[in-house]
Amino acid sequence: MSATSTVTIHGKSWESSHVQEEIAYCRTVTWARAKWKPHAALVDKKSGTSSPYLGRSYDAQHFQIIEGGWKHDHCEICWWTLHESEDEEEGTGYTNGSGNWVCIECFQQFIGKNENGA
């Protein structure tokens, strides 16, 4: 991809240079197709801000886990929202098992149609 070329993702035109770094990273990762489901969120008791809970230790005095509290993730390449949905485009993607997701369109267009991204 040249710096002046464009790509179309979910009907939107992107400058290739804006997604090249994300695509390069995603090509180094092993991905598995999965249905997106809500998962635990780690919530700051004082501010109310939350992040996905990935199993790390935390200070229960300042944080609490809300099961099913994380309601969406974004594609690592195009920032498409993946959430619980029967619509395959919105509710299914590719995950690395560590909280990162790639939408079906970006996976097929930039990474490859096989399950391991090779």
C-alpha positions in Angstrom: 0.0 0.0 0.0 1.4 3.4 -0.9 1.0 6.4 1.4 -1.5 8.0 -1.0 -3.7 5.0 -1.7 -7.0 4.4 -0.1 -8.9 1.3 1.1 -12.6 0.8 1.7 -13.7 -0.7 5.0 -17.4 -1.0 5.9 -18.2 1.4 3.0 -15.8 4.1 4.3 -12.7 5.3 2.5 -9.5 5.2 4.6 -6.0 6.5 3.6 -3.9 3.3 3.6 -1.3 5.0 5.7 -3.8 5.4 8.5 -4.2 1.6 8.9 -0.8 0.2 7.7 0.7 -0.1 11.2 -2.4 -1.9 12.6 -2.5 -4.3 9.7 1.2 -5.1 10.1 0.7 -5.8 13.8 -2.4 -7.9 13.2 -0.6 -10.1 10.6 1.8 -11.2 13.4 -1.0 -12.4 15.7 -2.8 -15.7 15.7 -6.6 -15.1 15.4 -9.6 -17.3 15.9 -13.1 -16.6 14.7 -15.5 -16.2 17.6 -18.9 -14.8 18.4 -18.5 -11.7 20.6 -20.0 -11.9 24.1 -20.1 -9.5 27.0 -17.4 -10.1 29.5 -16.2 -8.8 32.9 -15.3 -5.1 33.4 -13.0 -3.7 36.0 -14.7 -0.5 37.4 -12.9 2.2 39.3 -15.2 2.8 42.4 -14.3 6.5 42.6 -14.5 7.7 39.0 -16.8 5.0 37.5 -14.4 4.5 34.6 -14.2 0.9 33.3 -11.9 -1.3 31.3 -12.1 -4.9 30.2 -11.1 -7.2 33.1 -8.4 -9.5 31.8 -7.7 -11.6 34.9 -5.0 -9.5 36.4 -4.8 -8.7 40.1 -6.4 -5.5 41.3 -7.0 -3.5 44.5 -10.6 -4.4 45.6 -10.6 -1.3 47.8 -10.5 0.9 44.7 -11.9 -1.4 42.0 -14.8 -3.9 41.5 -15.5 -6.5 38.8 -18.8 -6.3 37.1 -19.6 -9.7 35.3 -20.9 -9.0 31.8 -20.1 -5.3 32.3 -17.9 -4.9 29.2 -20.5 -4.5 26.3 -18.3 -4.0 23.2 -14.8 -4.1 21.7 -13.4 -2.4 18.6 -11.5 -3.8 15.6 -7.8 -3.2 15.9 -7.7 -2.0 12.3 -10.8 0.1 11.6 -12.3 0.6 15.1 -15.6 -1.1 14.0 -17.7 -1.9 17.1 -18.2 -5.6 17.9 -21.0 -6.3 20.4 -23.5 -9.0 21.2 -25.6 -9.3 18.1 -27.2 -11.9 15.9 -26.0 -9.8 12.9 -22.7 -11.6 12.0 -21.0 -8.4 10.9 -21.5 -6.8 14.3 -21.5 -9.9 16.5 -18.7 -12.1 15.1 -15.0 -11.3 14.6 -11.5 -12.7 15.2 -9.9 -12.6 18.6 -6.4 -13.3 19.8 -7.8 -14.4 23.2 -6.2 -11.5 25.0 -8.9 -8.9 24.5 -8.0 -7.9 20.9 -10.5 -8.2 18.1 -10.5 -7.8 14.3 -13.8 -7.5 12.4 -14.6 -10.0 9.7 -14.2 -7.5 6.9 -10.7 -6.4 8.0 -9.6 -10.0 8.6 -10.7 -11.1 5.1 -9.3 -8.0 3.4 -6.0 -7.6 5.1 -5.0 -10.7 7.1 -6.3 -13.7 5.2 -9.2 -16.1 5.1 -7.6 -18.8 7.2 -8.1 -19.0 11.0 -4.5 -18.4 12.0 -3.8 -15.3 10.0 -0.9 -17.0 8.1 
